[in-house]
């Protein structure tokens, strides 16, 4: 008969996590009062020496990953993430950088990010222009070996200084299917058609060379399109480093993920001015976006970048741009149950001080609060969406969990300042606040240099939550803005793991006639417990059949005597 048997308990005896099914870390530091200083001498952004006081990074990780904590800058490897489990890891970073040497329009000093493994560059991108405020975000998939060391570095060129208000980096071992490609060189396209121009990420028409990592997903070298092999739930994830895509920040370019050529959603990015004399900011240049959908064998997954028709100058899709499809519905080959993802489908009201950005009441000016989940539109204002141990209540804009665990939040906001031209308050803070059970838990500041700046906010972080904990997202600012349609929210329980594996076993321990069959007792493992059975942890006589010590019960096979 078919039954279930608990997996071995070696990982519990070692006091470590089951890293065969998951391995992850999350590091984030926020300090609006005394931020980190980035110079042209290069700054290791995870280092205690880069930040003012207090330095209290939030670190959540599995035990196979080492990230030194505390406040002692002398700790060896303090600014490093060290891996002991090899595999393919998705790395996502984001931050807010505020210039201290504002030179006005026309300054061209670059803010460069470098991710390094064992001291060698594995990802480099221009995150923005360091003389303006910028909010870069990006992702890379790395092939990690045991003992590899990851560090993150920023460099403000040309003698510029930049302050880092906050920085977050998340790593997640990929055990399912995925396809990943990254631009190693720039690709340039000029829109001279007078209409919108669509560019497929990864296509070679505009040039560019690529690196790729694939697992049960194929990629066409000429078009860049991914083809799905197995029917699963995938996250589209794209990072675009774009310049010259809009004029004065007033016109957006769009990311449009699609399945087999059919559009499934879109989100606006604002790419900065066409020339350096424009008074608007030239940031952010590095945008990221994600969306979750079910995909089946043979389907084409594409990421389309659309240039608006008023843009006639050259657009550069720079090195560091990347795009992926990642199976989030499985881990260690076992189906995952606790993940919830959706995108907004209409623009919010003007959102101001303390407003919840997902509260249905804050979308009343544009009809009811509409969200898209896996292709289905949900209009009901008081709908409660549940996926495993995660729930979202539309009426209050609240996430909640029914079980304790570590939960990865992936937030990709498109938003815009709605104050009239010339009335924007330059230098004011727009803070996105993560509230846990009604109290502020994380605060991610976005200083506003000009109207339309910044226009995307991408943040990933892991929270350790207890049963029935709730999470909301509010803002604290002195001027209003709108949450644009296409903003996406994804929550995944990353420490969910399979406790059982299918196996053919013997007869039940207790038969239908209530006979206890001690010869076939494997079925006693078919139960859900939070720890290994007591007998497996005891190295004494209870594990030794037929021996009595200290009054312990003897265990023998025995037979039933029939009258």
N, C-alpha and C positions, 0 to 999 in steps of 0.2 A: 504494500500500500504506500501511498505517497504521504510523507510527513515532513517535518522540519527538524533540523538539528542545529543547536547553537554552534557558532564558530568557536575556534579555540580561543582561550583567554590569555594567550601569551602577552598581548599588548596591555592587558590590565595588570598582569603580574609585574610588567616592567614599569607600570605607572605612567604610560604614555598613550597617545591617541592612536586610533587605527588609521595610520597614514596611508594605508593601501587605498582607502576610499576617499580621503580628503587630506589636504595640507594647505595651510593658508596663513597670512599675516595681514595686519592692518596697523599702520603707524600714522598718527595725525597730531599736529601741534598747532595751537592757535595762540597768538599773542598780539593783540591789536595795539596794546599800549607800548610795548617794547619789542617790535618785530625783529626778525632776523635780517642781517645786512648782507647783501650780495654785492661783491666788488669784482673788478676786472682781474683780481688775483685768483679767482675761482673760489666758490664756497661749497662745502659739503653740507647740504641742507638738513641732513639728519643729525648733524653734530651739535652737541651742547654748546660748543664755542661760537656757533653762528647766531644763537638766539639770546635775547635779553632774559631777564628774570620776570616771572617764573618760567622755568623750563620743565613742563610736565606733560610730555607726550602721552597720548592715549595709545596703548599697545595691546593688541589682542592677537594671539597666534597659537598654532599647534606646537607641541613640545619638541618637534623635530626641527624647528626654526629658532635661531638664536638672534635676539636683538637686545643688547645691553640697555638697561634702563637706569633710572635714578638721576642724580645731578652731578656725579663725579666725572668731570671732563677727562680725567686721566685714565679712565677705563679703556683698556685695549679694545680696538674694534668698535668703539662706541658709536660710530656713524655708519655701521654696516649691518646688513642682513645676511646671516650665514645659513645655508641649507644643508640638511643631512639626508634628505630624500630626493633622489634624482627624478627628473621628469620634465614635462613641458609646463611652464608656468605663465599664466596671464598676469602682466604687471600693468596697473593703471595708476596714473598720478594726476594731481591737479593742485592748483595753488592760486593765491592772490598776491600780486607783486605791485608795489606802489613806489614810484620813483621819488627820490629825494633831491635830485638835481634837475627838476623840471626845466627843460630848455625851451619849451613852447613848440609850436608847430615847426616841422622841418628837421627836428633832431632824428638821427638815424642809428643811434647806438643799439645794438642787438642784445637781447636777453637769450642766452643759449642754455639749453638743458642737455646734460649728458648722463645717461645711465651706464654704469660700468660693472662688469663681472670680472673679478680678480684683477682690477685695475685697467682693463681694456674696454674701450668704448663699444657698447652693443646697441645704443640708440642715441642719436643726436638730432636735435631739431631746434629751429629758431622759435622761441616761445612768444616773442613779441618784441616791441621796441622799448628799451629800458627807460627811456625818458618819458614814457606814459604809463599809466596804470594798465595792468593787463591780467587776465585770468586764463592761463594756459591749462590745457588738459590733454592727455594722450595715453596711448596704450602700445604695448609690445608683447609678443609671445617669445619666451626665451627657453632654450634647451639647457636645463640646469643639471650639473653633475654633483655628486656628493661632495660636500666641502666647499662649494662655490660661494663667493662673497659678492653681494650686490651693494653698490653705493650710488647715491644720486648727487649730482653736482650742477650748480648754476654758475654762469659766467656773464657778467655785465661788461660788454666790450667798450672800447673807446674811453676808458676812464670813468664810465658812468657808475652810479650807485643806485641800487634798488633795494627796497625793503620788502621782505616776505611777511605778509600779514598772517597767512596760514599755509600749511602744506600738508597734503595727504597722499599716501602711497599704499596700495593694496596689492598683494600677491596671492594667487589662487592656482593650485595645481590642477591641470586639466586632465581628467581621466576618461572623458568621453570623446565623441567625434568633434573635429574642428577643422576649419580652414583659415589660414592667416597669410596676409601678404603686406609687404611694406615697401614704400618708395625709397630706393637708395640714391636716386638722382632726381632732379627736378623735371617736371613736365609742364609745358607752357601751351596755352590755348588763347587765341584771339577771337573775340566775338565780333564778326563784321556782318552778320546776317540781318541785323535789325530785329531779330526775334530772340526768344529764349534758346539757349544752346545747352544740350544735355551731354554730359561727359560721364562715361562709365569708369569708376575707379578701377585701376589695374589695366585699362586698355592702353595699347601702345601707340595709338594714333598721334598723340601729342608728345611722344618720347617718354623717357623715364626707364630706369631699370629697377628690378624688384628682387627681394628675397621672400621665401615662403616656407611655411611649415604646415603640413597637412596630415590628418588622420581620418581616414574614411570619408574624406571630402576631396574632390578633384578641382583643379583650377585651370581654365583655358589661358594659355600664355598670351594669346593675341587680344582677347577681350577682357581678361581678368575675372570672368564670371566663375563663381563656385557652383559645382554640381553636387547635390546631396546624394548620399548612398543609402543611409538608414533613416527610417521614419522616426523623427525625434523632435523635441522642442529646442529651438535654436535662438540664440541672441545675436542679432545683427549688431556689430560694434564698429564704428568708423571714427577715425581721427583725420582731420584735414588741416594741413598747414597751408593757408591760402593768403595771397596778397593781391591787391588790385582788383578785388571782386565787386566793389561797390563804390559809389561816389558820396563822400561826406557821411558815410554811415546811413544814408537815407534809403538805400535800396539793398535788399537782402539777396543772398544766394541761398539755395535750398539743397538739403540732403533728402533724397527720395529713395528709400529702400524698396525693392520690388521682388516679386516672386514670378518667375517665368515671364518677365516683361510687364506684369501688372503691378501698378503702384499699390503699396499697402499703407503708406503714411508719408508725411513730409514734415520737415521742421526748418525754420528760417535761421540762418546765421547772418551776422552782419560783419563784413570783412574789412571795414576801414576804408579810407579814402583812396582815390586813384593816384593822387600825387601828394608829395610831402608838404605842399604849401597850404593844404586844406586845414582849417582850424579844428576839425574833428580829430579824434584819436585814430591811430593806426592799429588798434588792438580790439579784441584779441585776435591773433593770427592763428592760434592753435585751438581748434574746436573738436569736441567729441560728442557722439550721439549713440544711443542704443535703443533697440526695439526687439521684442520677443514674439516669435510666431512658430507654429507647428509647420514643419516641412517634411516632405515625403521623398522617397527614392526617385531620382531623376530630375527633380525640380532645380531650376536655376535660381540662385540667390545673387542679386546684384545690388550694388550701391551706386546710385546715380547722383551726380552733382550738377545742378541746373544754374546757369548764369542768366540773370534777368536781361530783358531786351534792351535796357538803356545803357548797358555796359558795353563799351566798344574797345576798351584798351585790353592789353594782354593780362591774362590771369595765370599765375604760377601756382601749381600744385607742388609744394616743395617736398624735399626729402624729409622723412619723418612721418609723412602721411601714411596711414595704414587702414586696413579694413579686414574684418573677420566675421565668420559665422561660428558660433560656439554652442555645443550641446550643453544646456543647463539642466536638462531633465533627467540626467543620469550621473551617478558617481560610482566608481569602481565596478561599472557594468550593471548596477542595480538601479531601478527606477527611483527617482527622487519625487517626493510628494509635496514638500513645503517650499514652493516658490510662487510668487504672485507678481504679475507685471501688467502695466497698462500705460496708455498715453492719453493726454487730454485731447479733446476734439472740438473745443471752442475756446475763444479768448476770454480771460477773466475780466471782472470789473476792475476799476482802479483800486489796487491793493495798497494800503498804507500801514501805519503803525499798528503792530500786534496782530494783523490779520493772518488767518490761516490760509495758505495758498491753495489748499485743496478742499476747503469748505464749500459745499454746494451753494450756500447763500452768496458767495463771492463771485458767482457766475451768472447771476440773475439778469444782468443787463443784456446778455446775449443768449437768452433762452435758458433751459435747464442745463445743469452740469453734465456734459457728455464725455464719456471716456470710451476708449477702444481697448478691448482685451482679446488678444489672439484673433483679431479680425472681426469681432462682434461688438457692435456699438451698444453701450449700456446707458440709457437715458433716465431710468427711474431715479429720482432724487435721493430716496432713502435706501437704495440698494446696499446690501452687505455682501461683499465678495469674499469668499473663503477658498483658500488653497492649502490643504494640509493643516498646518498649525498657524497659518498667517491669515488675518482677515483685514479688510479695508471697509470702513463705513463711509459712504459718500456724503451723507447728511452732515457729518461733523469733520470730514477730512482726516480720519483717524485710522492708523494702523494699530493692530493689536496681535498678540501671540498667545496661544493656548498652552504652550510648553516652554520651559526654560531652554535656552540655547544661545548660540552665537549666530547673529543674523547680519548678512551683508546687504547694505542699502546702496543702490546705484541710482543717483538722481541726475537727470539731464534736463535743465531748465532753459527754455528760450523765453526771454523777457525783454521789455522795452520801457524806457522812460516815457511817460505820457504827458508830462508838463509841456506847456507851450514853448515854442522856440524862444530861446533867450532867457527863460525863467528858471532853467535848471540850476540847482545849487551845486556848484563845482566843489569837489572835495568832501562832500557829505558821505556818510557811511550808509550803505544798504546792507544789512546783515540778515543772512538766512540763519534762523535759529532752529536747531533740532531739540524738541522738547520730549523728555521722557517722563511720563505720568504727570504732565502739566508743568514741569520745571525744566529750565534750560539745561541741556546736557552738552551740546556743541554749539559754537557760534562761528559761522564762516562769514567774515566781512568782505564786502566788495566796495571799495571806495570809488565814487563816481567822479571821473575827471571832466566829462562832458556829457551832454545828452547822447543817448544811444550807447553809453559805455558803462560796464561791459554788457554785451547782449546775450551771452550764454554763461550759464553756471553749471558746471559738471562736478559732482562730488561723489566719491565712493568712500565708505567707511563701514567697519564692522562694530556692532553693538552687542554686548553681553546682556541678554534680557532674561527676566524671570517670568514665570507663568502669569498671564493677565497684564503684563506691562503694555503700555500704549505709547505710540510715537506720533507726534504731529510736527508740521513744519510751518513756522510763522516768520514774519519779517519785522524788523525794527528799523524804520527809516524816517526821514523827514520829508520825503516826497513820494508821490505815487508812481507805481509802474504796473504793467499788465503781464500776466503769465500768458505766453502765446500758445496757440494750439500746436500739438506735436511734442510738447514736453513729456518726458517719459519717466516712469518710476518703477523700479524693480526691487523686490526684496526676496532673498534666498536664505534659507537656513543652511549654513555651510558646515555645521557639525552634525547634520543628519547623516546617519550611516546604517547600513544593513546589519541587523543583529542575527539574521537567520539565513541559511542557505538550503536550497532544496536537496533532499537526499532520500533514498529508499531505506526504510528501517524495518525492524521486526515487529512483533505483535505489541499491542498496547500493554502498558504496565498493569492497568486494571481493565480486565475484560468486561464484556457485557453482563456476565453472570457474577460479577464482583470478585472473581478469582484474581489474586495478586500474583502476577507472573514475574518472579525475580530474575529469571533467566533472560528476559527480554525487556530490560528496563531503559533502553535508549530513549523511549518516549518521554521520560521525565525531564529531558532537556527542552521539550517543546512548550516553553512558557516564557512570557515576557518579564524579565527582571532587570533591575538597574545595575546589578553587579554579578560577578561569578557566583554560582551556587556555593554555599558554605563549605560543603565537603571538598570542593576542588581547591580551596585555600588552606586546608588543614592537612599537615603532613604527618598526622598521628594515626592511631589505631582505627579510626573510622574509615580510613582508606584501605585497611588490610582485612580482607575477607576472612571471617571465621576466627578472629582473635579478640579476646576480651582483655581490656586493661582499664582499671579505674572505673569499672561498672559500665563501660561502653557496650552498646548492643551488638550482638553477633549477627552477621548477615550471612545467610546460607540460601541455597536454591530451594530446597524443600519440594515436596510433592503433595498433591491433594489426595486424601484417602476417601474412597467412595464407600458408603455404607451398603 
